Amino acid sequence: MPFKWSKLSLRRLYGLDLKTNVMDVSDGYSLDLENVFQNGLGVISKRNGGKPFFSYDADHEIAEIGSATIGTTKYYFRFVNGDFQYSTALGGIPTVLSPSPEIDTDNEIWWSVVNDAVYFVDGTNVLRYFNGTAIVDSQINVRPTAAPTGSGGTGFDFVYTTDNGQGESPSSPALVDDGSTATITVPLAQIETGDKIRIYSRATTIAATSLNVTGTSGGSNVTYGSDAGGNFALVTSGASNAVITTVAIVDGLPQLYTELGLAINKSAPTGLTGISTHYGRLVGWKGDFVFNSKITNANAWPDDTAQNEAFVYGVERGNGEDIAVCVSFLESLYVMKMSHVIVFGGIGPDDTGNNAYSFRRLEANQNGCIAGKSAHVIEGNLVYLSRNGFYATNGTKPDRIGEKIEPEIQALSEANLQNAAGFYHQKDGIYICSVGPSNNRQTYALDVRKDNDKLVGWFKWQGIPARSYFYDEDQYLAGLYTGMSIYETTTTGSLRFSDPSKETITDSGVNTGTDVLTVTKDYATSTPIDFRTAGTAPTGLVADTTYYAIRISATQIQLATTEANAAAGIEIDITAAGSGNFYLISQVAFQAYYTTNWLNFENPSYVKKLGKLGLLFDVSSSNISIAVSAAYDWGSAFQSQGSVVISSNHAWGTSSWGVFAWAQGAIGSPKNVAISRRKVRAIRYRFSNSSANSDFNLLGIEQNFDILRNRGNFS
């Protein structure tokens, strides 16, 4: 009796579906995968690898990482072990800034770029910023405690403000009833070198505004200048009183800023646990409170004791949850705690305190944000991690979007969710979030697109123990728990699908007699190795240099200056062992695989006879290598079925060419892959690749089958 062949055709392969009952997983979804995603062409592709991004690495985990342009210069930077390190080039030698007190890199670091500087907080210290050369405390001078003194006369009151370059202080106590064009003295205890002093005056007996009457010459210990706030006297030495001349009050002089209706300038609260930007201003948070800087000055934060006023807001006070993050989204500020989401509507207060936020509570059903670093705006949605999984809101009730991977997320402790870090990869259209303990980090990638009206879904990546991420011009930067800083490799090359691996050796592992290094990894001859050191390099080797391995054994290598010398066995002569720790950085290919669901071909109860497996590729694909395995009838063991290789010199055509043939449209298909067992109730495929220079580019699969009912011949 001839077979009545039907065809299973899956023209797209989607992400994970970790349902408890595998029988409920739809065709086209995966039960298990690693280091792959569906790219913009709709094909299953390997993720890109990473490469070290500074010329040396740290011995401590990278708390935060990023890049920013200050002026016309782009800076790459990281926060590590209490320091701020930066370079103006990928691969550059970082400059190390060690502020006092040191940055608390045990806490989360939050940073934003405003006022042409990188502002940051660490949950312990004051707000600070990097200006391109130094770390500066964002500290507006406090209100002066002493009134000025004058030169005699009556009829006018005088106050002064000081400005350390970050904004005018509140005004001093008044000198009452002195002369109209007095010489004013500001006590040395109230000033420091470099302060700008402005003198304001008004008539004693008239309810008038205070005007800037600072002179332009004369006095002592000052020089004079002018800016948008009018004249000022610049203190040249903070070791003595500043004596400042004044001018007569006339219409048109600048007014004291608080009497213009502007809020008082004060420094940001100490110990902010996070900052973000909202319509050009800095927003900070700690505990139950949200703080807003002025729009015109990120250093100026109005009075933090004025709770529930225009600039400071308490949110769900006393519920035992701290604010996790504030996100600017849909012309509002979304304030997120672990159980709640509060929406602050509007731009927020202007510098006078008017136009305060409106408020509404988003009904989140206890699914607020547990990890502030997970929250990102993506394609009109705010995506974030809750205690129960991933959610997204478009301004209405948050939707559950992580149900297909929730079993793994819900198995993690709160602590291992709170340290999650994520970003939106705009080029590939995927949201990426790493969760879990530092020694077993899991990275989930959500493809936010729809393909054939299906959400492409969730993928999982291994080998990226990231504590921090930043998306930078079509590639991501990652700060790892291992102390490495890496950037995504986006260009083709022999090591595109590899990650950096760091091995630490000591001077005791250097044999100057044989030039041999004792190692724990097995390096193939000609493997490139970046040599780095925190101590004194062995004589013959230079730190921050790439060498090439000569394999002696699985635990011994020599180093050569070139790949050709390594192949020829010409090693570097090491005459002294040096001292301290040495680091060997090499690129290691990562494993990638994709497994299908259990394909039961319409009915799991019946035996099916299967034809050969067809693999579908995009015809523009080249340099592909896929090993194919299969498991049968809900068994866990995969059996090898062969492999498919497409090299750059293969051609797709209208007739057979080697083992490949043209298929419909933009799909190319190898003729077929034979499978070892043809009669099954269900089959599951595994496609894998562990090469550093070849990809999947797997578009889909197809397979002919015939239902045999309950025949028992499984040969």
C-alpha positions in Angstrom: 0.0 0.0 0.0 1.6 3.3 -1.0 2.2 5.9 1.7 -0.1 9.0 1.8 2.5 11.6 2.6 1.7 14.8 4.4 4.1 17.6 5.1 4.9 19.4 8.3 6.3 22.8 7.3 7.6 25.3 9.9 8.8 28.3 7.9 9.8 30.1 11.2 11.2 29.0 14.5 10.3 30.9 17.6 11.6 31.3 21.1 11.2 29.3 24.3 8.0 27.9 25.8 8.8 26.3 29.2 5.3 24.9 29.9 5.2 22.2 32.6 3.4 19.9 30.1 5.5 19.7 27.0 2.5 18.4 25.1 1.0 21.9 25.3 3.9 23.5 23.5 3.0 24.6 20.0 5.0 23.6 16.9 7.6 26.1 16.1 8.5 26.9 19.7 11.5 25.6 21.6 11.8 23.5 24.8 15.5 24.4 25.2 18.0 26.7 23.4 21.1 28.6 24.1 22.9 31.6 22.6 20.6 32.0 19.6 17.8 34.4 18.6 15.7 35.1 15.6 17.4 37.9 13.7 15.9 40.6 11.5 15.7 38.3 8.5 13.6 35.9 10.5 16.3 33.2 10.8 17.7 31.5 13.9 21.2 33.0 14.3 23.8 32.9 17.0 24.3 35.9 19.3 27.4 37.9 18.7 30.4 37.4 21.0 32.3 39.9 22.9 35.8 41.3 23.2 37.7 43.2 26.0 37.1 46.9 25.8 39.9 48.3 27.9 43.5 47.5 27.6 43.5 45.9 31.0 40.9 44.4 33.3 40.0 44.8 36.9 40.3 42.3 39.8 36.8 43.3 40.9 33.4 43.1 39.4 32.3 46.0 37.2 29.6 47.8 39.0 28.5 50.0 36.1 29.6 50.7 32.5 28.8 53.2 29.8 29.8 55.8 27.3 29.0 59.5 26.9 30.0 62.5 24.8 31.2 65.5 26.8 31.9 68.5 24.6 33.1 66.9 21.4 34.9 64.0 23.0 33.4 60.5 23.5 34.4 58.7 26.7 34.1 55.0 27.6 34.0 54.5 31.4 33.4 52.0 34.2 32.8 52.1 37.9 34.9 49.5 39.7 36.4 49.0 43.2 35.6 52.5 44.4 37.2 54.1 41.3 36.0 55.7 38.0 38.0 54.6 35.0 37.7 56.1 31.5 39.3 56.1 28.1 38.6 58.0 24.9 38.9 54.8 22.8 37.7 51.2 22.9 40.8 49.2 23.8 42.5 52.3 25.3 44.5 52.4 28.5 42.0 53.7 31.2 42.7 56.7 33.3 41.9 56.0 36.9 40.1 58.6 39.1 40.0 57.7 42.8 37.7 60.3 44.5 37.5 60.7 48.2 35.3 59.3 49.7 35.5 56.4 47.3 32.6 55.5 45.1 30.5 52.8 46.8 30.6 50.2 44.0 29.1 47.6 46.3 25.8 49.4 45.7 24.1 50.0 42.4 25.5 52.9 40.5 23.1 55.1 38.5 24.2 57.7 36.1 22.8 60.2 33.6 24.2 62.8 31.2 23.1 66.4 31.7 24.8 69.8 31.7 27.5 68.2 29.5 28.7 65.9 32.3 28.1 62.4 33.6 26.2 62.7 36.9 26.1 59.6 39.2 25.0 58.4 42.6 26.0 55.3 44.7 23.4 55.2 47.5 26.0 56.4 50.0 27.7 59.6 49.0 26.7 63.0 47.5 25.7 63.5 43.9 28.9 63.8 41.8 29.8 64.2 38.2 32.6 63.6 35.7 33.4 66.6 33.6 35.9 65.0 31.2 38.9 65.3 33.5 37.9 65.0 37.1 35.2 63.8 39.5 33.4 66.8 41.1 31.0 66.9 44.0 27.7 68.5 43.1 27.5 70.8 46.1 26.0 74.2 46.0 27.3 76.5 48.7 25.1 76.4 51.8 23.3 79.6 53.1 25.9 82.0 54.5 25.6 82.3 58.3 27.1 85.8 58.7 25.8 89.1 57.4 28.1 91.4 55.4 29.5 94.5 57.0 29.4 98.0 55.4 31.1 101.3 55.3 28.5 103.4 57.0 25.4 105.4 56.0 21.7 104.6 56.2 18.7 103.7 54.1 19.6 100.4 52.4 19.8 96.7 53.3 22.4 94.4 51.8 22.7 90.6 51.4 25.0 88.4 49.4 25.1 85.0 47.7 28.1 82.8 46.9 28.4 80.6 43.8 31.1 77.9 43.5 30.2 77.4 39.8 27.2 75.2 40.4 24.6 77.7 41.3 23.9 80.6 43.7 23.5 79.8 47.3 20.6 81.0 49.4 21.1 84.6 50.5 22.9 85.6 53.6 21.5 87.4 56.7 21.0 91.1 56.0 23.1 94.1 56.8 20.3 96.5 57.7 20.2 100.3 57.1 23.6 101.0 55.6 24.8 103.4 52.8 23.4 103.3 49.3 26.8 102.9 47.6 28.7 101.2 50.4 31.8 99.1 50.2 30.7 95.7 51.4 32.9 93.2 53.2 32.1 89.4 53.2 33.8 87.5 56.0 36.5 85.0 55.0 34.8 82.2 56.9 31.9 82.4 54.3 34.0 82.1 51.1 36.5 80.0 49.3 38.9 80.8 46.5 37.0 80.7 43.2 33.6 81.7 44.6 31.5 84.2 42.8 30.0 86.8 45.2 26.9 88.8 44.3 25.8 91.8 46.4 22.1 92.6 46.5 20.4 95.7 48.0 17.0 97.3 48.5 15.7 100.4 50.3 15.2 99.7 54.0 11.8 101.4 54.4 10.2 100.3 51.1 8.9 96.8 50.3 11.1 96.5 47.2 13.0 93.7 45.4 16.7 93.1 46.0 18.8 94.1 43.0 22.4 93.1 42.1 24.5 96.1 43.0 27.9 94.4 42.6 30.5 96.9 41.2 33.0 96.5 38.5 36.3 97.6 40.1 37.9 98.4 43.4 37.9 96.6 46.8 40.4 93.9 47.6 40.9 90.1 47.2 38.5 90.0 44.2 38.3 90.5 40.5 35.1 91.4 38.7 33.1 89.9 35.9 29.6 89.6 34.5 27.3 86.8 33.3 23.5 86.2 32.9 23.0 86.9 36.6 24.7 90.3 36.3 28.0 91.5 37.9 29.9 89.3 40.3 33.1 89.5 42.3 35.4 86.5 42.0 37.3 85.6 45.1 41.1 85.3 44.3 42.0 84.1 47.8 39.9 82.5 50.5 42.5 83.5 53.1 41.1 86.9 53.9 37.8 88.9 53.8 36.5 89.9 50.4 36.0 93.7 50.1 33.6 94.5 47.2 32.5 97.8 45.8 28.8 98.4 44.9 26.9 100.7 42.6 23.7 102.7 43.1 20.3 101.0 42.7 18.8 101.7 39.3 16.0 100.1 37.3 17.0 97.2 35.2 19.6 95.6 37.5 19.2 91.8 37.9 17.0 90.7 40.8 17.8 88.2 43.6 16.7 84.8 42.1 14.4 83.8 45.0 12.6 87.1 44.8 12.0 86.4 41.2 9.9 83.5 42.4 12.5 80.8 41.8 13.0 78.1 44.4 16.0 78.1 46.7 19.1 76.4 45.4 20.3 73.6 47.6 22.5 70.5 47.0 21.0 67.1 46.2 20.2 64.9 49.2 23.1 62.7 50.2 22.7 59.0 49.6 20.4 59.0 46.6 20.0 55.4 45.5 19.2 56.3 41.9 18.9 59.1 39.3 17.4 59.4 35.9 16.4 62.2 33.6 12.9 63.6 32.8 12.5 66.4 30.3 16.1 67.7 30.9 16.1 67.6 34.7 17.6 65.1 37.0 15.2 63.0 39.1 16.6 61.2 42.2 15.1 58.7 44.6 15.8 57.1 47.9 13.5 55.2 50.2 9.9 56.4 49.7 10.8 59.8 48.2 11.3 61.2 44.7 13.4 64.4 44.4 13.5 66.8 41.4 16.3 69.1 40.4 15.6 72.4 38.7 15.1 72.2 35.0 17.8 74.8 34.4 20.5 73.4 36.8 21.1 69.8 37.6 23.1 70.9 40.7 20.2 72.8 42.2 17.7 70.8 44.3 15.1 72.8 46.2 14.5 72.2 49.9 14.3 68.4 50.6 12.4 69.0 53.9 9.3 70.3 52.0 7.7 66.9 51.6 4.8 66.7 49.1 5.6 70.1 47.7 6.5 70.7 44.1 10.0 69.2 44.1 9.8 66.4 46.7 7.2 63.6 46.8 6.5 60.7 49.1 5.3 57.6 47.4 3.4 54.8 49.2 5.1 55.8 52.4 5.6 53.1 55.1 4.7 50.1 52.9 8.2 48.6 53.5 9.3 48.9 49.9 11.9 51.3 48.5 11.5 53.0 45.1 13.3 50.7 42.5 13.4 53.2 39.6 11.8 56.3 38.0 11.3 56.1 34.3 10.4 58.9 31.9 7.7 57.5 29.7 4.6 58.8 27.8 5.1 62.4 29.0 5.0 61.2 32.6 7.4 59.9 35.3 6.7 56.3 36.2 7.7 55.7 39.8 8.1 52.0 40.4 8.2 49.9 43.6 8.1 46.2 43.9 4.3 46.0 44.3 3.1 49.3 42.9 3.5 51.7 39.9 2.6 55.4 40.5 2.4 57.7 37.4 3.5 61.3 37.9 1.8 63.0 35.0 3.4 65.9 33.1 6.8 67.5 32.8 6.9 68.4 36.5 7.5 71.6 38.3 9.2 74.6 36.7 11.9 76.3 38.6 9.4 78.4 40.5 7.6 75.3 41.8 4.5 75.8 39.7 3.0 73.1 37.3 3.5 70.3 39.8 2.9 66.7 38.7 -0.6 65.1 38.6 -0.9 61.6 40.1 -2.6 58.3 39.3 -1.9 54.8 40.5 -1.4 52.1 37.9 -3.3 48.9 38.7 -0.4 46.5 38.7 -1.9 43.6 40.8 1.2 43.6 43.0 3.4 43.3 39.9 5.6 46.3 40.2 9.3 46.4 39.4 11.7 44.4 41.6 14.9 45.4 39.7 15.3 49.0 38.6 18.0 48.2 36.1 15.5 45.9 34.3 13.1 48.7 33.3 13.4 50.0 29.8 11.2 51.8 27.2 10.8 49.6 24.1 8.6 50.4 21.1 5.9 52.3 23.1 6.0 50.0 26.1 7.7 50.1 29.4 9.2 46.6 30.0 10.4 45.5 33.4 11.0 42.5 35.7 8.6 41.9 38.6 8.7 39.3 41.3 6.5 37.0 39.2 8.1 37.5 35.8 8.4 40.1 33.0 5.6 42.6 32.4 5.0 45.5 30.0 2.7 48.5 30.1 1.7 51.0 27.4 0.3 53.3 30.1 -2.5 51.0 31.1 -2.6 47.9 33.3 0.7 46.0 32.8 0.5 42.8 30.7 2.2 39.6 31.5 4.8 39.0 28.8 7.1 36.5 30.3 4.8 33.5 30.9 6.8 31.3 28.6 9.9 31.5 30.9 8.2 32.2 34.2 9.1 28.8 35.7 12.7 29.7 35.7 12.2 33.3 36.9 9.9 32.4 39.7 12.4 29.8 41.0 15.0 32.6 41.8 15.2 34.4 45.1 14.3 38.0 45.5 18.0 38.9 45.9 18.8 37.2 42.6 16.1 39.1 40.9 16.9 42.5 42.4 20.3 42.4 40.8 18.9 42.0 37.3 20.4 44.3 34.6 18.9 44.9 31.2 19.0 47.0 28.0 17.2 47.4 24.7 19.2 46.3 21.7 17.7 48.7 19.2 19.5 47.3 16.1 18.3 43.7 16.7 15.0 44.7 18.2 15.5 42.6 21.4 15.2 43.3 25.1 18.0 41.7 27.0 18.1 41.1 30.8 20.5 39.1 32.9 19.3 37.7 36.3 20.5 35.3 38.9 23.6 34.8 41.1 27.0 36.1 39.8 28.3 32.5 39.4 25.2 31.3 37.4 24.0 34.3 35.5 21.1 33.7 33.1 20.5 36.1 30.2 17.1 36.3 28.6 16.4 38.0 25.3 12.9 39.0 24.3 12.3 39.6 20.6 9.6 42.3 20.7 8.6 41.9 17.0 5.8 39.8 15.6 6.4 37.3 12.9 3.4 35.7 11.1 1.3 37.4 13.8 3.2 35.5 16.5 5.4 37.2 19.1 8.9 35.9 18.3 9.4 35.4 21.9 12.1 34.6 24.5 15.6 33.3 24.0 18.3 32.4 26.5 22.0 33.2 26.4 24.8 31.8 28.5 28.4 32.9 29.0 27.7 36.6 29.8 28.0 37.0 33.6 27.0 40.7 33.3 26.4 42.9 36.3 25.9 46.0 34.1 25.0 46.9 30.5 24.9 49.9 28.2 23.7 50.1 24.6 26.1 52.2 22.6 25.7 52.9 18.9 24.4 49.5 17.6 26.4 47.4 20.1 26.3 46.7 23.8 28.9 47.2 26.4 28.9 44.9 29.4 30.6 45.0 32.8 31.1 41.5 34.1 31.3 40.0 37.6 34.6 38.5 36.5 36.2 42.0 36.3 36.1 42.2 32.5 34.6 44.9 30.4 33.5 43.8 27.0 31.9 45.1 23.9 29.7 43.2 21.4 31.5 42.1 18.2 29.3 43.1 15.3 31.6 42.7 12.4 32.4 39.4 10.6 35.6 37.6 11.4 37.2 34.4 12.6 36.3 35.1 16.2 32.9 36.7 15.9 31.1 34.0 17.9 33.5 33.8 20.8 33.7 35.4 24.3 36.8 36.5 26.2 38.1 34.2 28.8 40.5 35.3 31.6 43.0 33.0 33.3 45.1 34.2 36.2 48.6 32.8 36.8 51.3 33.9 39.2 55.1 34.3 39.0 55.5 30.8 40.4 53.9 29.5 37.2 56.7 31.0 35.0 59.7 28.8 34.2 62.6 30.9 33.1 64.7 27.9 32.1 62.2 26.5 29.6 60.1 29.7 28.9 57.0 27.7 29.9 53.9 29.1 31.6 51.8 26.7 33.6 48.2 27.1 32.8 44.8 25.5 33.6 43.3 25.8 30.1 44.3 23.8 27.1 45.5 26.4 24.4 45.9 25.3 20.8 49.1 26.5 19.1 48.7 29.9 17.5 45.8 30.9 19.8 46.0 34.7 20.3 46.5 35.6 24.0 46.4 39.1 25.4 48.9 39.3 28.2 48.1 41.6 31.1 49.5 42.1 34.6 48.7 43.8 37.9 52.4 43.3 39.0 55.8 43.3 37.3 55.8 41.5 34.0 58.3 38.7 33.4 61.3 39.9 31.5 60.7 39.3 27.8 57.0 40.0 28.0 55.2 43.4 27.9 51.9 44.1 29.5 48.9 44.9 27.3 50.4 42.9 24.3 49.0 40.2 22.2 51.1 37.0 22.0 50.5 33.6 20.4 50.4 30.2 22.2 52.8 27.4 21.5 51.1 24.3 23.0 53.5 22.1 25.0 50.8 20.1 26.8 47.3 20.6 28.2 48.7 22.6 31.1 51.8 24.2 29.6 52.4 26.8 26.9 55.1 29.0 25.6 54.5 32.4 24.0 55.5 33.7 20.6 55.5 37.2 19.1 53.6 36.3 15.9 51.3 33.6 14.7 54.0 32.4 12.3 56.6 32.1 15.1 54.0 30.1 17.1 53.5 27.7 14.3 57.3 27.4 13.9 57.8 26.8 17.6 59.9 30.0 18.1 59.2 31.1 21.7 60.0 34.3 23.6 63.0 34.0 25.9 61.8 34.8 29.4 64.8 35.6 31.6 63.0 36.7 34.9 59.7 35.5 36.3 58.4 39.0 37.4 56.1 39.3 40.3 52.4 39.3 41.1 49.4 38.1 39.1 49.4 37.8 35.4 46.3 37.5 33.2 45.9 35.6 29.9 42.9 36.7 27.9 41.8 34.5 25.0 38.7 34.2 22.9 36.7 31.0 23.4 34.0 29.9 21.0 30.7 29.4 22.8 28.2 26.6 22.2 24.9 27.5 20.6 21.9 25.2 20.0 18.2 25.2 19.3 15.8 22.3 20.1 12.3 22.0 18.7 9.2 21.1 20.6 8.0 17.5 20.5 6.7 17.2 16.9 3.8 14.6 17.0 2.4 15.3 13.5 -1.2 15.9 14.4 -1.7 13.1 17.0 0.7 11.9 19.7 -1.0 8.5 20.0 -0.3 7.3 16.4 2.8 5.9 14.9 4.1 8.0 12.0 6.5 7.1 9.2 8.8 10.0 8.6 10.6 11.2 5.5 14.0 12.9 5.6 14.3 16.1 7.5 14.6 19.3 5.3 16.4 22.4 6.7 15.4 25.8 5.3 17.9 28.6 4.9 17.8 32.1 3.6 19.5 32.0 0.2 21.8 34.9 1.2 23.3 32.7 3.9 26.8 31.4 3.8 29.4 30.0 6.3 26.9 27.8 8.1 27.6 24.7 10.1 24.8 22.8 11.9 25.1 19.5 13.7 21.7 17.7 13.8 20.5 15.4 16.5 17.2 13.8 17.3 15.3 12.4 20.3 12.4 10.0 20.0 9.1 9.4 21.8 9.6 11.8 24.7 13.0 10.3 25.6 15.8 12.6 26.8 18.7 11.2 24.9 19.6 12.9 21.6 21.3 10.8 18.8 23.5 12.4 16.2 21.9 12.4 12.7 24.7 14.2 10.8 25.5 17.8 9.9 24.9 20.5 7.3 27.7 22.8 6.1 27.4 25.7 3.7 30.6 27.5 2.8 31.0 30.8 1.1 31.9 29.1 -2.2 28.7 27.2 -2.4 26.1 28.6 -4.8 22.4 28.5 -4.8 20.9 27.9 -8.3 17.9 26.7 -10.2 19.2 23.2 -10.3 21.1 20.9 -7.9 24.5 22.1 -6.9 26.4 19.7 -4.6 23.9 18.8 -1.9 21.9 22.0 -2.2 18.9 23.1 -4.3 16.8 26.2 -4.9 13.5 26.5 -3.0 10.7 29.0 -3.2 11.2 32.7 -2.9 14.2 33.6 -0.7 14.4 30.2 0.9 17.2 27.8 0.2 17.0 24.2 1.3 19.6 21.4 1.5 18.2 18.3 -0.1 17.6 16.5 3.2 19.1 15.0 6.3 18.5 11.3 6.8 17.3 10.3 10.3 18.2 7.0 11.9 14.7 6.1 13.0 11.8 6.5 10.7 8.8 5.2 12.7 7.9 7.3 15.8 5.1 8.8 17.7 7.0 12.0 18.3 10.4 13.4 17.5 12.4 16.4 18.7 15.4 17.9 16.9 18.5 19.6 18.3 20.6 21.9 16.0 23.9 22.9 17.4 27.1 24.8 16.5 30.2 25.5 18.6 32.4 27.2 16.0 33.8 30.7 16.5 33.4 31.6 12.8 30.2 30.0 11.5 26.5 30.7 12.2 23.1 28.9 12.1 21.0 31.1 9.8 18.3 28.4 10.1 15.0 29.6 8.8 12.8 26.6 9.4 12.3 22.9 8.9 10.0 20.6 6.9 9.3 16.9 7.0 7.1 14.5 5.2 5.1 12.0 7.3 2.4 9.4 7.0 0.2 8.3 9.9 0.4 4.5 10.4 -2.1 4.3 13.3 -0.9 1.9 16.0 1.5 -0.3 14.1 4.3 -1.5 16.4 7.2 -1.8 14.0 9.6 0.9 15.2 12.7 -0.2 13.2 
